[in-house]
Amino acid sequence: MTIRAAFFAVRHMSRRFVRDERGVILAIVAVMITVLLGLAGLAFEPGLWYMFRRYDQSAADVAALSGALERAAGKSDTDICTLARSAARLNGFTDPGSCATGLTPGAGIFSLNRPPLSGAYTTSADAVEIVLGRQQNTILARAVAPTLTNVMIRTRAVAGRKNYDSCLVALNTSGQAITVNGGGGSTTNLNMSSCSIISNSTSPDSFRTTGGVQIQAGAISTSGGTKISGTSNTISPPVTTGAAGVTDPYAGKITYSLSGLTTKGCSPGGGGTSKPLQPGLYGGSCAKSSTPPINLASGTTYLCPGVYYLDGEDNKGEALLISGSGTTVAMGTAGANGCPVTLNSKGETINGVTIIATCSTASKCGGGFAVGGTGSNTPTVNLSAPTVVIDKPAGVNIPKEILFYQDASKADTSKGNSTVGGGSGVSLNGVVYLPKTELDLQGNASFGACTELIAGSFGLNGTVSLSRPLTGCGVNTAVAATISLVE
């Protein structure tokens, strides 16, 4: 081959090599596969990390609750650590076998802080903070992010005592103080999720349920024990037993005087707006046999604002009786429809009513309150406590939020129990205070946001809904606590 021929042969082969794209395509495909795998890793692996975080969050929650419960039981920090770690392990978290402290644990580290090192409970010695660390190696995502060799997954939970103001307080220190009855094919529902149920009784069956019962409260506590029986029971949160008793929120805070009052006798009620019932003293010698101081059993009655003193009781122990499906009892307004304008010492107009069960004699004849009942006993009742303090005449000091008040020193403890029943036509707003006798709630009467029920004991059935007393109501409350997740 001549030199010229060899030159043209080499040039031809070089051009073919330059034009051949088969190797380039292979290289591009290889690069694209790597990128696609990396992108797939970035999409898939964070989902996996999120799944592990959810698992660990459950473990942290359970561990924090376990630790807070042990703290409430007076256990040492060593015991708290041991039991909290055990709770976390039972929920899938593996730790190296000890408790660390701090907020940024390393791989597989179980960190316990009491009090918490962050959040709103850093000054609460009863709060327990759990922080878990889990290291997860990357596989696919590392293809596009070579430095992303692993990620640290951290979870945190805080549990401790959460206080709830009371909306139902049983003051008796012995016996069955709270009895919730569900039966007859119906379920009793107590809806008090924003407030607490409290019993001071130290009896082993201080808090008792029978039949179908659904209870939802912020906290439930008793100084004694519980006896839960029947079917379809749901009680949340669990009842705290052996709790310290609470102080009567209204002991010594209410004073009144019957001096100078002239009795109006025993009122049959009725008359509507043209002749509303006036505040003052009712009962006395006429309150006996089947006659209570005030009996509203028919027609429409308006109660003018002020204080109604009920002297004595009938033979059933009733000082106030409101009954009958055709009966309506409503609020009068100061300065309207025959109702006078009455001022307190600050010159504030009194609207709303306070009804006091008492006894002018030395014997204990202060009766209870009966508002509606079962069956056809479904009156329409709309009563609210005064909006201002009543402090006139001299010797009177009645907080503005008191609706029904039974004088403990005059109460007939043998039969002076009270009943609030009927249907949704019964609406009450204010403190019901019966410190020595029982209050039975029946049906599904409604209670306003400024309502608190305080009695010696309670019998509950039907549907009862109460909310935490609102700021501005002035309601004195007790406090119960439950152990719960707070962060």
HELIX and SHEET records of a PDB file:
HELIX    1   1 ILE A    3  ARG A   19  1                                  17    
HELIX    2   2 ARG A   22  ALA A   72  1                                  51    
HELIX    3   3 ASP A   77  LEU A   90  1                                  14    
HELIX    4   4 ALA A  141  ALA A  143  5                                   3    
SHEET    1   A 7 CYS A  99  ALA A 100  0                                        
SHEET    2   A 7 PHE A 110  ASN A 113  1                                        
SHEET    3   A 7 VAL A 128  ASN A 137 -1                                        
SHEET    4   A 7 ASN A 150  ALA A 170 -1                                        
SHEET    5   A 7 THR A 188  SER A 199  1                                        
SHEET    6   A 7 VAL A 213  THR A 222  1                                        
SHEET    7   A 7 THR A 234  SER A 236  1                                        
SHEET    1   B 8 CYS A  99  ALA A 100  0                                        
SHEET    2   B 8 PHE A 110  ASN A 113  1                                        
SHEET    3   B 8 VAL A 128  ASN A 137 -1                                        
SHEET    4   B 8 ASN A 150  ALA A 170 -1                                        
SHEET    5   B 8 GLU A 452  LEU A 460  1                                        
SHEET    6   B 8 ILE A 178  ASN A 181  1                                        
SHEET    7   B 8 PHE A 207  THR A 210  1                                        
SHEET    8   B 8 THR A 226  ILE A 228  1                                        
SHEET    1   C 5 CYS A  99  ALA A 100  0                                        
SHEET    2   C 5 PHE A 110  ASN A 113  1                                        
SHEET    3   C 5 VAL A 128  ASN A 137 -1                                        
SHEET    4   C 5 ASN A 150  ALA A 170 -1                                        
SHEET    5   C 5 VAL A 479  LEU A 485 -1                                        
SHEET    1   D 6 CYS A  99  ALA A 100  0                                        
SHEET    2   D 6 PHE A 110  ASN A 113  1                                        
SHEET    3   D 6 VAL A 128  ASN A 137 -1                                        
SHEET    4   D 6 ASN A 150  ALA A 170 -1                                        
SHEET    5   D 6 THR A 188  SER A 199  1                                        
SHEET    6   D 6 THR A 463  SER A 465  1                                        
SHEET    1   E10 CYS A  99  ALA A 100  0                                        
SHEET    2   E10 PHE A 110  ASN A 113  1                                        
SHEET    3   E10 VAL A 128  ASN A 137 -1                                        
SHEET    4   E10 ASN A 150  ALA A 170 -1                                        
SHEET    5   E10 GLU A 452  LEU A 460  1                                        
SHEET    6   E10 VAL A 431  LEU A 441  1                                        
SHEET    7   E10 ILE A 402  GLN A 406  1                                        
SHEET    8   E10 VAL A 353  THR A 358  1                                        
SHEET    9   E10 GLY A 306  ASP A 311  1                                        
SHEET   10   E10 GLY A 280  GLY A 283  1                                        
SHEET    1   F10 CYS A  99  ALA A 100  0                                        
SHEET    2   F10 PHE A 110  ASN A 113  1                                        
SHEET    3   F10 VAL A 128  ASN A 137 -1                                        
SHEET    4   F10 ASN A 150  ALA A 170 -1                                        
SHEET    5   F10 GLU A 452  LEU A 460  1                                        
SHEET    6   F10 VAL A 431  LEU A 441  1                                        
SHEET    7   F10 SER A 418  VAL A 420  1                                        
SHEET    8   F10 GLY A 368  VAL A 371  1                                        
SHEET    9   F10 GLU A 318  ILE A 322  1                                        
SHEET   10   F10 ILE A 294  LEU A 296  1                                        
SHEET    1   G 6 GLY A 272  LEU A 277  0                                        
SHEET    2   G 6 THR A 300  LEU A 303  1                                        
SHEET    3   G 6 THR A 328  MET A 331  1                                        
SHEET    4   G 6 THR A 380  SER A 384  1                                        
SHEET    5   G 6 VAL A 426  ASN A 429  1                                        
SHEET    6   G 6 SER A 446  PHE A 447  1                                        
END                                                                             
